[in-house]
Amino acid sequence: MDIIPAIDIINGKCVRLTQGDFNQQKQYNENPLEVAQLFESVGLKRLHLVDLDGARQKKIINHKVLENIAKHTKLKIDFGGGVQSDDDIKLAFDSGAAQVTGGSIAIRQPNLFEKWLQQYGEERIILGADVKDGKIAISGWQETSDISVTSFIQRYWQKGIKYVICTDVNKDGMLAGASVELYQQLRQDLPHIHLIASGGVSSLQDLINLKNMGMQGAIVGKAIYEYKINLEELKIFIN
């Protein structure tokens, strides 16, 4: 299972939100590159980088942070937040993203998202399925749609999507454990999808449980920043 540390950016700085609430943000480091290099130094190979300003403003804002990390590390970066147009996705890839995650765009402009999937391929486009009470949340989790998570992922699997990051909004930033029931159901309903868990991871045991469930990846954020998980401990997952 891939361990994918997360860096969320507001005003160019590394922060974390609680349940996606911009009023509940905590700054951890003014230098995201420093954080990324720390992750790389213990052998981690991937990074989940989210432009929270971009998610709110519906266009990429912090592409220079992406560019800086891509230039000074060898991390495979998946980038999300504010990717809403052809210009945005081109900017993300030109700035060094290996993959781009689309969530709101896949709801609001499915034809555009499908075009990107065809244009860039299944290895470079990730579907972001952010879930709140079983339904898909959009716009940096500020809104909830009436679309169920299973039907949402199923639809895009039929269009060729391979990778899905599924975040339980109610769990995110709470350090209360991953959404095991949700992921078990999705593994059962959608066994063909490469599923990446996100939200709520609070301990090494949470990660072991997710691996044992057959998850392809797990995103870890606050648990690292709040020292609930020691980076050295993650080496057991690194090949």
C-alpha positions, 0 to 999 in steps of 0.5 A: 500500500502506498503511504501518501503524505498530504500538504495542504496550502493556504497563502503558500503555507502548509496548513490543515483544516478540520472537516474542510472548515476554513475557519478551523485551520492550523498552520504547521510550516511556512515552507512546504518544500521543507516539509516535502523534503522531510517526507522524501528523506525517510523514503516516501515517494509520493505526495498529495498536494492540495491548493486550498486557495484554489479550491475556494477560488475555482482556479489554481493559485499556488502553482509556484509551491507545486513547481518548487517541490517538483523541482527540488524533490523526486516525489511523485506529486498528485495535485488538486484544488482549483483545477477547473479548466484546460488552462488549469490542468495544463498549468498543473502538469507544466508545474510538475504534477505527475497526476491531477485529482479532479472532484468538483469538476467531475460533477459540474463539468463531466464532459470536460473531466472525461476529455481530460481522462482521454487526453492525459490517460488513466495514469495521470487523472485521479477521481476525487470522491469526497463523501459527506453522509454517503453523498459527494461533496464539492467546492472544497466541501462547501456544498453537498450534491445528491449523488451517491459515492458508489454511483459516482465512482461507477460512472467514471470507472465505465469511462476509464478511471483507474485511481480514486481518492475517497475522503470522508469529510466527516472524518477529515482532520478529526484524528478519530480513525479512518472510515473503515465501513465506507471503504469496506463497502466500496471495496465490495461494490467496486473491486476493480478500482484502485482505491486510496483512503483519505481522512481520519487516519490517526495511528499506525494501526489505522494504516495497517488496517487499511492495508489489510482491507486491500486499499491501494493507498492511504493519505496521511496528514494531520496524524503526521503533523500532530506527531500521532504517527512518527515518520520513521514508523512509515518505513514498514510500508516502504519497499 
